[in-house]
Amino acid sequence: MVSLSYGASPALLQEQEIGLVRNAERTPDKPAIIYRDHPLAWREFNRALNRVAHAFRDAGLRPGEHVALLLGNCPEYLITVHGLGKLNALSVLVNYRLKAREIAYVVSNAEARGLVYGSAFHEQVSAALPHLPQLDPRLIVHVSEREGGAGRSFAEFTGGASDAEPDWPIRTPVSNTMIYTSGTTGLPKGVLRRNSYPLRKFIDAAKLFNLTRDERHLCHCPLYHSAPMSWANNTLYLGGTVILQPLPRFDAEEMLRLIAAYRVTTTTTVPTVLNACVRLPAERRARYRNDSFKLLLTGGAPCPLALKRRVIEHFGEGVLHEYYGSTETGMNTILYPHEQFRGEGCCGRPMPGNDLKILDEDRNELPPGEVGAIYMKNFQLLDAYYNEPETTAAAFHGDYFTLGDVGYLDAAGYLYVVDRSQDMLLSGGVNIYPAEIEKVLAGHPGVQDVAVIGVPDDYWGEVVWAVVVPAPAWRPDPQDLINYCADRLADYKKPRGVDFVEALPYNPSGKVLKQELRARYGAGLPPAAPPCPAGRG
């Protein structure tokens, strides 16, 4: 086991105290990354970054050009991203769950000249390559645990390159990635920021969350998503250690083992992962200590109060934080531990440097308590969706940007997210927000996971339908769930039917793919519901 005891550090306050090269000089033998229980020391980590920068430069890549990355969580991921940063090149992070056609679209849309991919994705890459003539064969690299694959192996490609610090000018290589949105409402879109985040971003994070250079951060979500990459970067720039959990296969018990083994202090996660952890049998959870946490940060999807109670029961008081944010906007709000039960859908007040507005359909600002589109402004906003000027323009209103989420601010300035605008259903002329119904159903002991959608209906236009993953010990009973909702919701909001499934379709951000669910039920299924009795609503 790797020792991580380096003594307490004061809060970081000066930009000159942080940075990758500075950390390699200050603590050369301290682990920068731990993967499969093997440490990579800061000295060797920085040398590996230099080799990547020199290798790509020697192979013809120029500053400002793009390289696509299709990798599971591994050291080479972070080495490549930050090595390309030293070359002032851009890493395009590709979702490894995509099929060959989708990979070809993203890599082509991003105008990538190079590709670094893992051997686990050889089949998808082989099928995609014939559709990617813009790729330079000299810039195709595979990170392999076996022989074969297009291009050269990572070890061969970087092995002969110089590990010296580059002698060309380097801009602050902080935001040297382009991440593609999950594509829940259409084709994925590249989120472009032309200007790097200032190092001040990491100083601000250190102050806000009381972070030091001795943090031990567990990265158990895919690095191609914005939050895991951003928080891995936070840890690295501050001089801490990133513990990488291997992916694509996620193991909840392995996550608990890593937390205990390395006395993890911070992690960023999604509700589905938290749910998987707390639903492990109690005797298995009890094997692993978890009292080292100072920051357990969840976002990407609503975290129901019922789940929060179980998370706090397992991980302890004072560590759970929830945020509202996105690839396009960074983190916008924070809900601190003592505020976790303020109400369903509450995700905190704006963080420093953020401003939120709730606008109606005519983009007039709404008063507290009224539901409308959520618009936000901060220094982290995207500049544009790559090669999508019309989509970009539609999302902005002056300096304010919207994701299409619907919510409201209360009188104290707390944001409550009601739903996605495209998830709203219209039944009998009444707006219904599925997220409200999902929060109620999540409180039922027999419900492990749930998604609510609108399905076509000849009479009402749409009716409420619940798709439920039942808890293992519960005998599925649709009427029980309908009655449960009837006791807690207006009649028109209760589900007209319930289907039970083994699992819901999720994207890597932890959001249910409701577009996929609606497609399943869009062809006249389930059958039309009878009219509601008088007094509806």
RODO-2510 file (C-alpha; in nm, 4 decimals, decimal comma):
residues 537
     n   res          X          Y          Z
     1     m     0,0000     0,0000     0,0000
     2     v     0,1166     0,3524    -0,0793
     3     s     0,1850     0,5924     0,2063
     4     l     0,0160     0,9272     0,1617
     5     s     0,1206     1,1008     0,4817
     6     y     0,2975     1,4258     0,4007
     7     g     0,1867     1,6448     0,6871
     8     a    -0,0741     1,9156     0,6979
     9     s    -0,0556     2,1987     0,4461
    10     p    -0,1906     2,5492     0,4871
    11     a    -0,4697     2,6667     0,2602
    12     l    -0,3346     2,7626    -0,0793
    13     l    -0,3677     3,1340    -0,1402
    14     q    -0,1110     3,2254    -0,4071
    15     e    -0,1162     3,1259    -0,7729
    16     q     0,2615     3,0837    -0,7771
    17     e     0,2285     2,8054    -0,5183
    18     i     0,0360     2,5744    -0,7520
    19     g     0,0783     2,4125    -1,0933
    20     l     0,1993     2,0821    -1,2327
    21     v     0,5670     2,1706    -1,2715
    22     r     0,5718     2,3402    -0,9309
    23     n     0,4240     2,0299    -0,7675
    24     a     0,6814     1,8040    -0,9330
    25     e     0,9559     2,0254    -0,7905
    26     r     0,8054     2,0513    -0,4416
    27     t     0,7016     1,6890    -0,3819
    28     p     0,8734     1,4781    -0,6509
    29     d     0,8189     1,1465    -0,4730
    30     k     0,4586     1,2025    -0,3683
    31     p     0,1996     1,0116    -0,5775
    32     a     0,0255     1,2263    -0,8346
    33     i    -0,1888     0,9332    -0,9517
    34     i    -0,2675     0,5932    -0,8055
    35     y    -0,4129     0,3330    -1,0414
    36     r    -0,4739    -0,0331    -0,9613
    37     d    -0,2832     0,0299    -0,6358
    38     h     0,0280     0,1434    -0,8273
    39     p     0,1519     0,5011    -0,7663
    40     l     0,2905     0,7378    -1,0270
    41     a     0,5074     0,9953    -0,8484
    42     w     0,4852     1,3616    -0,9299
    43     r     0,8375     1,3652    -1,0806
    44     e     0,7539     1,0839    -1,3227
    45     f     0,4081     1,2233    -1,3956
    46     n     0,5512     1,5561    -1,5120
    47     r     0,8199     1,3835    -1,7192
    48     a     0,5469     1,1760    -1,8854
    49     l     0,3591     1,4963    -1,9747
    50     n     0,6732     1,6345    -2,1376
    51     r     0,7213     1,3177    -2,3413
    52     v     0,3633     1,3448    -2,4722
    53     a     0,4138     1,7101    -2,5688
    54     h     0,7415     1,6390    -2,7504
    55     a     0,6118     1,3196    -2,9149
    56     f     0,3085     1,4881    -3,0684
    57     r     0,5115     1,7897    -3,1740
    58     d     0,7725     1,5654    -3,3360
    59     a     0,4920     1,3788    -3,5174
    60     g     0,3592     1,7008    -3,6702
    61     l     0,0870     1,8256    -3,4333
    62     r     0,0812     2,2014    -3,3985
    63     p    -0,0491     2,4352    -3,1264
    64     g    -0,4241     2,4816    -3,1446
    65     e    -0,4885     2,1525    -3,3236
    66     h    -0,7165     1,8825    -3,1843
    67     v    -0,6599     1,5239    -3,0685
    68     a    -0,9521     1,2948    -2,9783
    69     l    -0,9262     1,0713    -2,6692
    70     l    -1,1307     0,7518    -2,6395
    71     l    -1,0126     0,5948    -2,3142
    72     g    -1,1377     0,4417    -1,9943
    73     n    -1,0059     0,5835    -1,6685
    74     c    -0,6302     0,5252    -1,6717
    75     p    -0,3109     0,7271    -1,6074
    76     e    -0,2560     0,7763    -1,9803
    77     y    -0,5790     0,9765    -1,9945
    78     l    -0,4567     1,2518    -1,7621
    79     i    -0,1026     1,2278    -1,8996
    80     t    -0,2261     1,2859    -2,2545
    81     v    -0,4637     1,5711    -2,1646
    82     h    -0,1976     1,7651    -1,9745
    83     g     0,0838     1,6680    -2,2099
    84     l    -0,1156     1,8088    -2,5023
    85     g    -0,1785     2,1134    -2,2838
    86     k     0,1959     2,1756    -2,2718
    87     l     0,1867     2,1789    -2,6524
    88     n    -0,1072     2,4218    -2,6423
    89     a    -0,3127     2,1602    -2,8267
    90     l    -0,6724     2,0632    -2,7479
    91     s    -0,7943     1,7253    -2,6212
    92     v    -1,1399     1,6201    -2,7426
    93     l    -1,2890     1,3864    -2,4829
    94     v    -1,5030     1,1158    -2,6453
    95     n    -1,7669     0,9087    -2,4679
    96     y    -1,6455     0,5475    -2,4782
    97     r    -2,0040     0,4171    -2,4760
    98     l    -2,0628     0,5551    -2,8249
    99     k    -2,0935     0,3254    -3,1238
   100     a    -1,8633     0,3510    -3,4248
   101     r    -2,0974     0,5811    -3,6196
   102     e    -2,1304     0,8159    -3,3223
   103     i    -1,7550     0,8163    -3,2582
   104     a    -1,6947     0,9049    -3,6215
   105     y    -1,9417     1,1941    -3,5927
   106     v    -1,7788     1,3421    -3,2807
   107     v    -1,4198     1,3061    -3,4041
   108     s    -1,5128     1,4505    -3,7431
   109     n    -1,7210     1,7340    -3,5981
   110     a    -1,4327     1,8254    -3,3656
   111     e    -1,1910     1,8383    -3,6617
   112     a    -0,9437     1,6209    -3,4730
   113     r    -0,6113     1,5397    -3,6448
   114     g    -0,5091     1,2748    -3,3933
   115     l    -0,6664     0,9936    -3,1913
   116     v    -0,5553     0,8222    -2,8690
   117     y    -0,7709     0,5217    -2,7807
   118     g    -0,7788     0,2247    -2,5472
   119     s    -0,7524    -0,1338    -2,6620
   120     a    -1,0947    -0,2073    -2,5116
   121     f    -1,2430     0,0096    -2,7871
   122     h    -1,0489    -0,1397    -3,0778
   123     e    -1,3641    -0,2737    -3,2456
   124     q    -1,5454     0,0631    -3,2435
   125     v    -1,2344     0,2473    -3,3612
   126     s    -1,1671     0,0008    -3,6425
   127     a    -1,5218     0,0530    -3,7704
   128     a    -1,4994     0,4318    -3,7358
   129     l    -1,1582     0,4895    -3,8993
   130     p    -1,2739     0,4478    -4,2629
   131     h    -1,5056     0,7450    -4,2031
   132     l    -1,2298     0,9663    -4,0598
   133     p    -1,0000     1,0603    -4,3489
   134     q    -0,8880     1,3791    -4,1699
   135     l    -0,6954     1,1785    -3,9082
   136     d    -0,3185     1,1847    -3,9578
   137     p    -0,1859     0,8254    -3,9387
   138     r     0,1220     0,9581    -3,7555
   139     l    -0,1073     1,0848    -3,4767
   140     i    -0,3060     0,7659    -3,4090
   141     v    -0,1987     0,6034    -3,0812
   142     h    -0,3404     0,3100    -2,8866
   143     v    -0,3090     0,2488    -2,5129
   144     s    -0,2993    -0,1282    -2,5173
   145     e    -0,2735    -0,4162    -2,2794
   146     r    -0,2303    -0,6414    -2,5816
   147     e    -0,0594    -0,6285    -2,9180
   148     g    -0,2275    -0,4884    -3,2253
   149     g    -0,4411    -0,1902    -3,3063
   150     a    -0,4274     0,1012    -3,5464
   151     g    -0,1346     0,3366    -3,5114
   152     r     0,1510     0,3051    -3,2645
   153     s     0,1327     0,1980    -2,9027
   154     f     0,1461     0,4725    -2,6413
   155     a     0,4702     0,3326    -2,5010
   156     e     0,6337     0,3258    -2,8459
   157     f     0,4983     0,6697    -2,9423
   158     t     0,6232     0,8477    -2,6300
   159     g     0,9139     0,6226    -2,5320
   160     g     1,1813     0,7944    -2,7409
   161     a     1,0598     1,1506    -2,6848
   162     s     1,2361     1,4056    -2,4666
   163     d     1,1171     1,4389    -2,1060
   164     a     1,2617     1,7917    -2,0728
   165     e     1,0411     2,0911    -2,0072
   166     p     0,9318     2,2405    -2,3419
   167     d     1,1374     2,5360    -2,4633
   168     w     0,8411     2,6954    -2,6414
   169     p     0,5911     2,9362    -2,4784
   170     i     0,3117     2,7628    -2,2887
   171     r    -0,0136     2,9327    -2,2023
   172     t    -0,1745     2,8249    -1,8740
   173     p    -0,2884     2,4733    -1,9758
   174     v    -0,5987     2,4493    -1,7621
   175     s    -0,8941     2,4394    -2,0010
   176     n    -0,7287     2,2471    -2,2823
   177     t    -1,0213     2,0104    -2,3384
   178     m    -1,3363     2,0130    -2,5475
   179     i    -1,6066     1,7944    -2,3990
   180     y    -1,9106     1,6830    -2,5925
   181     t    -2,2533     1,7019    -2,4317
   182     s    -2,4352     1,3787    -2,3654
   183     g    -2,6708     1,4131    -2,6597
   184     t    -2,9894     1,3534    -2,4579
   185     t    -3,1863     1,5797    -2,6932
   186     g    -3,0033     1,5234    -3,0214
   187     l    -2,6511     1,4888    -3,1557
   188     p    -2,3665     1,5588    -2,9092
   189     k    -2,2334     1,9142    -2,9151
   190     g    -1,8764     2,0220    -2,8479
   191     v    -1,8425     2,2729    -2,5649
   192     l    -1,5719     2,5198    -2,6621
   193     r    -1,3912     2,7630    -2,4348
   194     r    -1,1313     2,9607    -2,6270
   195     n    -0,9699     3,1049    -2,3143
   196     s    -0,8243     2,8847    -2,0444
   197     y    -0,9531     2,9124    -1,6917
   198     p    -0,7122     3,1188    -1,4828
   199     l    -0,5249     2,9402    -1,2078
   200     r    -0,7338     3,1574    -0,9786
   201     k    -1,0150     2,9057    -1,0383
   202     f    -0,8290     2,6494    -0,8310
   203     i    -0,7469     2,9011    -0,5599
   204     d    -1,1177     2,9866    -0,5394
   205     a    -1,2074     2,6165    -0,5113
   206     a    -0,9492     2,5710    -0,2355
   207     k    -1,0998     2,8567    -0,0365
   208     l    -1,4613     2,7545    -0,0955
   209     f    -1,4151     2,3901     0,0051
   210     n    -1,1153     2,4263     0,2394
   211     l    -0,8904     2,2230     0,0096
   212     t    -0,5167     2,1800     0,0570
   213     r    -0,2360     2,0279    -0,1468
   214     d    -0,2770     1,7045     0,0485
   215     e    -0,6209     1,6083    -0,0843
   216     r    -0,6739     1,2491    -0,1922
   217     h    -0,9395     1,2592    -0,4614
   218     l    -1,1196     0,9501    -0,5882
   219     c    -1,2183     0,9643    -0,9542
   220     h    -1,4711     0,6861    -1,0095
   221     c    -1,6795     0,8487    -1,2866
   222     p    -1,5658     0,8674    -1,6506
   223     l    -1,2984     1,1276    -1,7175
   224     y    -1,4605     1,2228    -2,0472
   225     h    -1,7347     1,3919    -1,8431
   226     s    -1,6757     1,7484    -1,7256
   227     a    -1,7131     1,7123    -1,3475
   228     p    -1,4698     1,4190    -1,3011
   229     m    -1,2119     1,5832    -1,5273
   230     s    -1,2531     1,9223    -1,3595
   231     w    -1,2102     1,7813    -1,0092
   232     a    -0,9169     1,5623    -1,1100
   233     n    -0,7587     1,8816    -1,2442
   234     n    -0,8413     2,0687    -0,9227
   235     t    -0,6563     1,8060    -0,7241
   236     l    -0,3572     1,7917    -0,9571
   237     y    -0,3075     2,1661    -0,9835
   238     l    -0,3294     2,2015    -0,6054
   239     g    -0,0687     1,9256    -0,5679
   240     g    -0,2802     1,6406    -0,4323
   241     t    -0,3229     1,2779    -0,5363
   242     v    -0,5852     1,1407    -0,7761
   243     i    -0,6934     0,7822    -0,7163
   244     l    -0,8329     0,6510    -1,0451
   245     q    -1,0922     0,3747    -1,0339
   246     p    -1,0685     0,1630    -1,3502
   247     l    -1,3540     0,1986    -1,5960
   248     p    -1,5599     0,1244    -1,8068
   249     r    -1,6880    -0,1377    -1,5618
   250     f    -1,7975     0,0301    -1,2369
   251     d    -1,7879    -0,1673    -0,9104
   252     a    -1,9556    -0,0050    -0,6087
   253     e    -1,7718    -0,2207    -0,3556
   254     e    -1,4377    -0,1420    -0,5187
   255     m    -1,5214     0,2250    -0,4775
   256     l    -1,5734     0,1726    -0,1029
   257     r    -1,2478    -0,0237    -0,0848
   258     l    -1,0524     0,2582    -0,2465
   259     i    -1,2088     0,5145    -0,0128
   260     a    -1,0971     0,3114     0,2870
   261     a    -0,7552     0,2081     0,1532
   262     y    -0,6416     0,5589     0,0605
   263     r    -0,8377     0,7585     0,3182
   264     v    -1,0056     0,9519     0,0377
   265     t    -1,0916     1,3112     0,1284
   266     t    -1,2880     1,4260    -0,1784
   267     t    -1,4892     1,2851    -0,4645
   268     t    -1,7477     1,4042    -0,7136
   269     t    -2,0250     1,1666    -0,8040
   270     v    -2,3801     1,1236    -0,9312
   271     p    -2,6924     0,9956    -0,7517
   272     t    -2,6905     0,6620    -0,9365
   273     v    -2,3460     0,5827    -0,7942
   274     l    -2,4515     0,6848    -0,4431
   275     n    -2,7577     0,4666    -0,4778
   276     a    -2,5447     0,1694    -0,5826
   277     c    -2,3177     0,2181    -0,2790
   278     v    -2,5855     0,2504    -0,0114
   279     r    -2,7839    -0,0411    -0,1528
   280     l    -2,4958    -0,2827    -0,1050
   281     p    -2,5699    -0,5266     0,1799
   282     a    -2,4903    -0,3692     0,5160
   283     e    -2,2367    -0,6376     0,6065
   284     r    -2,0359    -0,5603     0,2909
   285     r    -2,0476    -0,1856     0,3462
   286     a    -1,9334    -0,2338     0,7053
   287     r    -1,5995    -0,3758     0,5880
   288     y    -1,4762    -0,0340     0,4744
   289     r    -1,4039     0,2840     0,6693
   290     n    -1,5360     0,6048     0,5180
   291     d    -1,4668     0,8670     0,7857
   292     s    -1,1904     1,0418     0,5892
   293     f    -1,4267     1,2424     0,3679
   294     k    -1,4392     1,6196     0,3849
   295     l    -1,6229     1,6653     0,0535
   296     l    -1,8721     1,4283    -0,1095
   297     l    -2,0054     1,6296    -0,4029
   298     t    -2,3029     1,5147    -0,6089
   299     g    -2,4585     1,6685    -0,9177
   300     g    -2,5565     1,5956    -1,2764
   301     a    -2,9059     1,4829    -1,1754
   302     p    -3,1435     1,5461    -0,8832
   303     c    -3,0600     1,3655    -0,5594
   304     p    -3,3878     1,2723    -0,3867
   305     l    -3,4188     1,3398    -0,0135
   306     a    -3,4754     0,9697     0,0545
   307     l    -3,1387     0,8891    -0,1034
   308     k    -2,9674     1,1745     0,0827
   309     r    -3,0824     1,0271     0,4140
   310     r    -2,9237     0,6915     0,3292
   311     v    -2,6037     0,8552     0,2046
   312     i    -2,5651     1,0609     0,5217
   313     e    -2,6429     0,7567     0,7349
   314     h    -2,3567     0,5701     0,5661
   315     f    -2,0960     0,8408     0,4990
   316     g    -2,1697     1,0618     0,7972
   317     e    -2,2826     1,4164     0,8678
   318     g    -2,1148     1,7215     0,7255
   319     v    -1,9723     1,5856     0,3986
   320     l    -2,2561     1,5711     0,1440
   321     h    -2,2720     1,8723    -0,0895
   322     e    -2,4978     1,9080    -0,3917
   323     y    -2,4438     2,1399    -0,6863
   324     y    -2,6167     2,2537    -1,0016
   325     g    -2,3970     2,2850    -1,3079
   326     s    -2,3066     2,1469    -1,6457
   327     t    -2,0339     2,1040    -1,9038
   328     e    -2,1384     2,4363    -2,0543
   329     t    -2,1499     2,6387    -1,7339
   330     g    -1,9280     2,4789    -1,4699
   331     m    -2,0643     2,4770    -1,1159
   332     n    -2,3348     2,7369    -1,0545
   333     t    -2,4855     2,6691    -0,7120
   334     i    -2,3845     2,4830    -0,3980
   335     l    -2,6021     2,3265    -0,1295
   336     y    -2,3993     2,2787     0,1873
   337     p    -2,4327     1,9829     0,4272
   338     h    -2,6534     2,1665     0,6772
   339     e    -2,8927     2,2627     0,3938
   340     q    -2,9456     1,9186     0,2403
   341     f    -3,3076     1,8843     0,3544
   342     r    -3,4235     2,2309     0,2624
   343     g    -3,6622     2,0742     0,0099
   344     e    -3,6919     1,8427    -0,2886
   345     g    -3,5247     1,9922    -0,5909
   346     c    -3,3252     2,2500    -0,3958
   347     c    -2,9667     2,2689    -0,5155
   348     g    -2,8400     2,5686    -0,3230
   349     r    -2,7591     2,9322    -0,3813
   350     p    -2,5301     3,0755    -0,6499
   351     m    -2,1596     3,0276    -0,5904
   352     p    -1,9326     3,3339    -0,5888
   353     g    -1,9069     3,4773    -0,9389
   354     n    -2,2385     3,3288    -1,0536
   355     d    -2,5652     3,5069    -1,1230
   356     l    -2,8977     3,3339    -1,1896
   357     k    -3,2243     3,4587    -1,3375
   358     i    -3,5584     3,2909    -1,3976
   359     l    -3,7157     3,4048    -1,7247
   360     d    -4,0547     3,3445    -1,8824
   361     e    -4,1133     3,2484    -2,2460
   362     d    -4,0721     3,6136    -2,3509
   363     r    -3,7477     3,6320    -2,1492
   364     n    -3,8942     3,8587    -1,8847
   365     e    -3,7502     3,8078    -1,5389
   366     l    -3,9840     3,6320    -1,2958
   367     p    -4,0196     3,7047    -0,9228
   368     p    -3,9321     3,4517    -0,6495
   369     g    -4,1511     3,1432    -0,6467
   370     e    -4,2514     3,1538    -1,0141
   371     v    -4,1354     2,8731    -1,2437
   372     g    -3,9495     2,9539    -1,5638
   373     a    -3,6322     2,8883    -1,7595
   374     i    -3,3073     2,9022    -1,5598
   375     y    -3,0466     3,1408    -1,7039
   376     m    -2,6981     3,1844    -1,5612
   377     k    -2,3876     3,3953    -1,6045
   378     n    -2,0285     3,3368    -1,4854
   379     f    -1,6695     3,3406    -1,6082
   380     q    -1,6778     2,9682    -1,6844
   381     l    -1,9498     2,9822    -1,9516
   382     l    -1,8746     2,8220    -2,2850
   383     d    -1,7857     3,0525    -2,5691
   384     a    -1,9826     2,8435    -2,8162
   385     y    -2,1017     2,5033    -2,9193
   386     y    -1,8353     2,4031    -3,1704
   387     n    -1,9508     2,4717    -3,5264
   388     e    -2,3060     2,5315    -3,3963
   389     p    -2,3660     2,9089    -3,4224
   390     e    -2,7460     2,8881    -3,4340
   391     t    -2,7684     2,6523    -3,1363
   392     t    -2,5290     2,8763    -2,9441
   393     a    -2,7270     3,1910    -3,0215
   394     a    -3,0538     3,0269    -2,9153
   395     a    -2,9101     2,9353    -2,5732
   396     f    -2,7859     3,2853    -2,4898
   397     h    -2,9822     3,5907    -2,3808
   398     g    -2,7223     3,8645    -2,3625
   399     d    -2,4542     3,7390    -2,1234
   400     y    -2,6865     3,4771    -1,9737
   401     f    -2,7052     3,1140    -2,0860
   402     t    -2,9697     2,8441    -2,0423
   403     l    -2,9510     2,4662    -2,0546
   404     g    -3,3261     2,4423    -2,1009
   405     d    -3,3834     2,3560    -1,7355
   406     v    -3,6945     2,4825    -1,5581
   407     g    -3,6994     2,6012    -1,1973
   408     y    -3,7504     2,8863    -0,9569
   409     l    -3,5708     3,0907    -0,6926
   410     d    -3,7189     3,1253    -0,3471
   411     a    -3,7173     3,4491    -0,1480
   412     a    -3,3807     3,3579     0,0087
   413     g    -3,2166     3,3018    -0,3311
   414     y    -3,2123     2,9204    -0,3286
   415     l    -3,2558     2,7532    -0,6660
   416     y    -3,5081     2,4728    -0,7101
   417     v    -3,4804     2,2736    -1,0313
   418     v    -3,8218     2,1510    -1,1404
   419     d    -3,7361     1,9630    -1,4591
   420     r    -3,5933     1,9821    -1,8058
   421     s    -3,8189     2,1837    -2,0350
   422     q    -3,8234     1,9035    -2,2924
   423     d    -3,9260     1,6508    -2,0254
   424     m    -4,2390     1,8454    -1,9319
   425     l    -4,5576     1,6796    -2,0504
   426     l    -4,8905     1,8400    -2,1343
   427     s    -5,1950     1,6463    -2,0214
   428     g    -5,5401     1,7930    -2,0716
   429     g    -5,3900     2,1385    -2,1113
   430     v    -5,2015     2,1159    -1,7804
   431     n    -4,8203     2,1302    -1,7505
   432     i    -4,6840     1,8333    -1,5535
   433     y    -4,3209     1,8034    -1,4481
   434     p    -4,2120     1,4369    -1,4229
   435     a    -3,9317     1,5153    -1,1775
   436     e    -4,1883     1,6040    -0,9096
   437     i    -4,3528     1,2632    -0,9459
   438     e    -4,0175     1,0850    -0,9546
   439     k    -3,9206     1,2418    -0,6222
   440     v    -4,2392     1,1087    -0,4636
   441     l    -4,1944     0,7587    -0,6038
   442     a    -3,8291     0,7517    -0,4959
   443     g    -3,9527     0,7680    -0,1370
   444     h    -4,1389     0,4379    -0,1697
   445     p    -3,9395     0,1521    -0,0102
   446     g    -4,0117    -0,0740    -0,3058
   447     v    -3,8617     0,1609    -0,5627
   448     q    -3,4930     0,1310    -0,6427
   449     d    -3,4991     0,3592    -0,9461
   450     v    -3,7694     0,5400    -1,1422
   451     a    -3,8328     0,7563    -1,4471
   452     v    -4,1617     0,9232    -1,5333
   453     i    -4,2550     1,0099    -1,8909
   454     g    -4,5574     1,1199    -2,0883
   455     v    -4,7073     0,8677    -2,3286
   456     p    -4,9499     0,9419    -2,6112
   457     d    -5,3194     0,9346    -2,5261
   458     d    -5,6142     1,0013    -2,7568
   459     y    -5,8154     1,1803    -2,4912
   460     w    -5,5622     1,3723    -2,2816
   461     g    -5,2856     1,4148    -2,5381
   462     e    -5,0377     1,2657    -2,2914
   463     v    -5,0701     1,0755    -1,9668
   464     v    -4,8250     1,0095    -1,6859
   465     w    -4,6448     0,6751    -1,6979
   466     a    -4,3869     0,5464    -1,4480
   467     v    -4,1032     0,3118    -1,5438
   468     v    -3,9709     0,1547    -1,2248
   469     v    -3,6779    -0,0624    -1,1206
   470     p    -3,8162    -0,2474    -0,8154
   471     a    -3,6118    -0,3030    -0,5029
   472     p    -3,4866    -0,6641    -0,4788
   473     a    -3,6974    -0,7621    -0,1776
   474     w    -4,0231    -0,6045    -0,2995
   475     r    -4,2936    -0,7780    -0,4951
   476     p    -4,3845    -0,5333    -0,7733
   477     d    -4,7348    -0,3936    -0,7349
   478     p    -4,8394    -0,1177    -0,9790
   479     q    -5,1519    -0,0237    -0,7892
   480     d    -4,9574     0,0185    -0,4672
   481     l    -4,7374     0,2796    -0,6364
   482     i    -5,0343     0,4572    -0,7947
   483     n    -5,2091     0,4734    -0,4569
   484     y    -4,8868     0,5971    -0,2951
   485     c    -4,8796     0,8872    -0,5396
   486     a    -5,2521     0,9539    -0,5003
   487     d    -5,1951     1,0194    -0,1288
   488     r    -4,9188     1,2713    -0,2012
   489     l    -4,9979     1,4375    -0,5353
   490     a    -5,2871     1,5994    -0,7146
   491     d    -5,4957     1,3435    -0,9002
   492     y    -5,3817     1,4542    -1,2454
   493     k    -5,0162     1,3968    -1,1504
   494     k    -5,0442     1,0357    -1,0406
   495     p    -4,9277     0,7713    -1,2907
   496     r    -5,1899     0,6090    -1,5102
   497     g    -4,9750     0,3017    -1,5292
   498     v    -4,6484     0,1509    -1,4088
   499     d    -4,4049    -0,0701    -1,5940
   500     f    -4,1306    -0,2641    -1,4147
   501     v    -3,7889    -0,3044    -1,5755
   502     e    -3,4496    -0,4432    -1,4740
   503     a    -3,2653    -0,1162    -1,5395
   504     l    -3,3187     0,2319    -1,6779
   505     p    -3,1087     0,3668    -1,9657
   506     y    -2,8556     0,6219    -1,8410
   507     n    -2,6018     0,8426    -2,0055
   508     p    -2,2558     0,8747    -1,8449
   509     s    -2,3568     1,1972    -1,6718
   510     g    -2,6089     1,0094    -1,4599
   511     k    -2,9144     1,1359    -1,6496
   512     v    -3,1905     0,8993    -1,7575
   513     l    -3,2210     0,8844    -2,1349
   514     k    -3,5872     0,9796    -2,1439
   515     q    -3,5717     1,0244    -2,5181
   516     e    -3,5017     0,6517    -2,5392
   517     l    -3,7858     0,5693    -2,2995
   518     r    -4,0299     0,7894    -2,4895
   519     a    -3,9294     0,6132    -2,8119
   520     r    -4,0190     0,2783    -2,6538
   521     y    -4,3686     0,4015    -2,5702
   522     g    -4,4294     0,6313    -2,8644
   523     a    -4,6038     0,3836    -3,0951
   524     g    -4,9385     0,3666    -2,9193
   525     l    -4,8121     0,1819    -2,6159
   526     p    -4,9312     0,1477    -2,3496
   527     p    -5,3020     0,1623    -2,4417
   528     a    -5,4893     0,4878    -2,4042
   529     a    -5,6038     0,5658    -2,0520
   530     p    -5,9716     0,6211    -1,9751
   531     p    -6,0879     0,9749    -1,8980
   532     c    -6,0300     1,1075    -1,5482
   533     p    -6,3341     1,1476    -1,3277
   534     a    -6,4768     1,4956    -1,2824
   535     g    -6,2778     1,7242    -1,0599
   536     r    -5,9409     1,6611    -1,2221
   537     g    -5,6774     1,9040    -1,1003
***
